[in-house]
Amino acid sequence: MAFKIPYELKCSCNRTFQADIYEYVFVEYDPELKDMILSGGFNMVTCPSCEETFPIENRFLYRDEKNKLWVWVCKEEEMSKRKRLEKELLEKNVQIKGHFLDHQEDYRKFLVFGRDELIELLLKEDKSLKRKEGKNLKENPALRLLTGDKENPGYLFLLGEAIRLSLPLSLPQDRPKDQSEEKWLKSYAQGINIHNRFSSFLPYHAKSRWKRTREKEPIKTIKDEFEDFAGSYAAYKMDKKRMKTESPVKYDFFQSLKINTSRKIVACKT
């Protein structure tokens, strides 16, 4: 039932080649493709010249009959086109590879951007996945990797039984030079561990208060509440006095925050 179409691709070695890429996945008929999406192996291609393997981010339809899900997965870079894409993809009977996709009426339709948003949605709307993976993601240890690379300083990996997620760590440009990069990244990783889109440990009242806190002390360069939480948590752990002066509302939030995470962080090496 899955549909593939040929794409012309270019590798980092400058070799151009053609590969078949999935544009439609019907999970009742293609359960192995669902597993590949969850694990991060979906639409992976290998360059015939240098043999580098890399993922292709493309627009595709994810269809789930059991949970009545009809999800258009667009590229992350297409997020600015959300309103137009909602009309094009959710309100019309869209054609893929010469086939009209009928019988949409009883499905719940969604539009997401990128694999992370798709998994976030599935953890809410796929009952079986929510029951199994939701628990595993909260209990299985997370892996922290520090690379020593200024541009990509590290990742926190969240592991379920089927789901594999890599959440990037970040170093702020305005961080005081006398602060340890390693300590900052470890604190940032713990912030991600506490509150991320896939398995937050914040109770409901704390989530509501965090949203109000962000409204009072917004950071224009950060739109994602989870990135903001991780960075603010790291800033609080690194220099409480500075945060109290520069961001008193966030300081009060973290001062009063009592949290217990069941998921431990395990350091790993490259």
Backbone hydrogen bonds, N-H to C=O, Kabsch-Sander energy under -0.5 kcal/mol:
donor,donor_aa,acceptor,acceptor_aa,energy
3,F,24,Y,-1.5
5,I,21,I,-2.3
7,Y,19,A,-3.1
9,L,7,Y,-0.6
9,L,17,F,-3.7
11,C,15,R,-2.7
14,N,11,C,-2.0
17,F,9,L,-2.6
19,A,7,Y,-2.2
21,I,5,I,-2.7
23,E,3,F,-2.6
24,Y,3,F,-1.1
25,V,61,L,-2.8
27,V,25,V,-0.7
27,V,63,R,-2.4
29,Y,26,F,-1.5
30,D,26,F,-2.0
33,L,30,D,-1.1
34,K,30,D,-1.3
35,D,31,P,-2.0
36,M,32,E,-1.6
37,I,33,L,-2.1
38,L,34,K,-2.3
39,S,35,D,-2.2
40,G,36,M,-1.2
41,G,36,M,-2.1
42,F,36,M,-1.1
44,M,41,G,-0.8
45,V,54,F,-2.7
47,C,52,E,-2.8
51,E,47,C,-1.5
54,F,45,V,-2.4
56,I,43,N,-2.2
57,E,55,P,-0.6
58,N,56,I,-0.7
60,F,73,V,-2.3
61,L,23,E,-2.0
62,Y,71,V,-3.1
63,R,25,V,-2.9
63,R,61,L,-0.6
64,D,69,L,-2.6
69,L,64,D,-2.4
70,W,108,R,-2.3
71,V,62,Y,-3.0
72,W,70,W,-0.6
72,W,110,F,-2.5
73,V,60,F,-3.2
73,V,71,V,-0.6
74,C,72,W,-0.7
74,C,112,V,-2.8
78,E,75,K,-1.6
79,M,76,E,-1.6
81,K,78,E,-2.2
82,R,79,M,-1.5
85,L,81,K,-2.6
86,E,82,R,-2.5
87,K,83,K,-1.4
88,E,84,R,-2.2
89,L,85,L,-3.1
90,L,85,L,-0.6
90,L,86,E,-1.5
91,E,86,E,-0.8
91,E,87,K,-0.6
94,V,92,K,-1.3
96,I,99,H,-2.6
99,H,96,I,-2.4
101,L,94,V,-1.4
102,D,100,F,-1.0
107,Y,104,Q,-2.1
108,R,68,K,-3.2
109,K,107,Y,-0.6
110,F,70,W,-2.5
112,V,72,W,-2.6
114,G,74,C,-2.6
114,G,112,V,-0.5
117,E,113,F,-0.5
118,L,114,G,-1.6
119,I,115,R,-2.7
120,E,116,D,-2.4
121,L,117,E,-2.1
122,L,118,L,-2.7
123,L,119,I,-2.2
124,K,121,L,-1.4
125,E,121,L,-2.5
126,D,122,L,-2.4
127,K,125,E,-0.9
130,K,126,D,-2.9
131,R,127,K,-2.1
132,K,128,S,-2.3
133,E,129,L,-2.1
134,G,129,L,-1.0
134,G,130,K,-0.7
135,K,131,R,-0.6
136,N,132,K,-1.6
137,L,133,E,-3.0
138,K,134,G,-1.1
139,E,135,K,-1.5
140,N,136,N,-3.1
142,A,264,K,-3.2
143,L,157,F,-2.2
144,R,142,A,-0.5
144,R,266,V,-2.6
145,L,143,L,-0.5
145,L,155,Y,-2.8
146,L,268,C,-0.6
147,T,145,L,-0.5
147,T,153,P,-2.0
148,G,153,P,-0.8
149,D,152,N,-0.5
155,Y,145,L,-2.2
156,L,167,L,-2.6
157,F,143,L,-3.2
157,F,155,Y,-0.5
158,L,156,L,-0.5
158,L,165,L,-2.0
160,G,163,I,-2.9
164,R,38,L,-2.5
165,L,158,L,-2.3
167,L,156,L,-2.7
167,L,165,L,-0.5
169,L,154,G,-2.7
175,R,172,P,-1.2
179,Q,176,P,-1.6
184,W,180,S,-2.2
185,L,181,E,-2.7
186,K,182,E,-2.1
187,S,183,K,-2.2
188,Y,184,W,-2.9
189,A,185,L,-2.4
190,Q,186,K,-1.8
191,G,187,S,-2.0
192,I,188,Y,-2.2
193,N,189,A,-2.4
194,I,190,Q,-1.9
195,H,191,G,-2.2
201,F,194,I,-3.5
206,A,203,P,-0.5
207,K,203,P,-2.1
208,S,204,Y,-2.2
209,R,205,H,-2.0
210,W,206,A,-2.5
211,K,207,K,-1.9
212,R,208,S,-1.8
213,T,209,R,-2.5
214,R,210,W,-2.3
215,E,211,K,-1.6
216,K,212,R,-1.5
217,E,213,T,-2.0
220,K,218,P,-0.5
222,I,219,I,-1.7
223,K,221,T,-0.5
228,D,224,D,-2.1
229,F,225,E,-1.9
230,A,226,F,-2.4
231,G,227,E,-2.4
232,S,228,D,-2.6
233,Y,229,F,-2.8
234,A,230,A,-2.1
235,A,231,G,-2.3
236,Y,232,S,-2.3
237,K,233,Y,-2.4
238,M,234,A,-2.2
239,D,235,A,-2.2
243,M,239,D,-2.0
244,K,240,K,-2.5
245,T,241,K,-1.5
246,E,242,R,-2.9
247,S,243,M,-3.1
251,Y,247,S,-2.4
252,D,248,P,-2.3
253,F,249,V,-1.9
254,F,250,K,-2.5
255,Q,251,Y,-2.3
256,S,252,D,-1.7
257,L,253,F,-0.7
259,I,257,L,-0.6
264,K,262,S,-0.6
266,V,142,A,-3.5
266,V,264,K,-0.5
268,C,144,R,-2.7
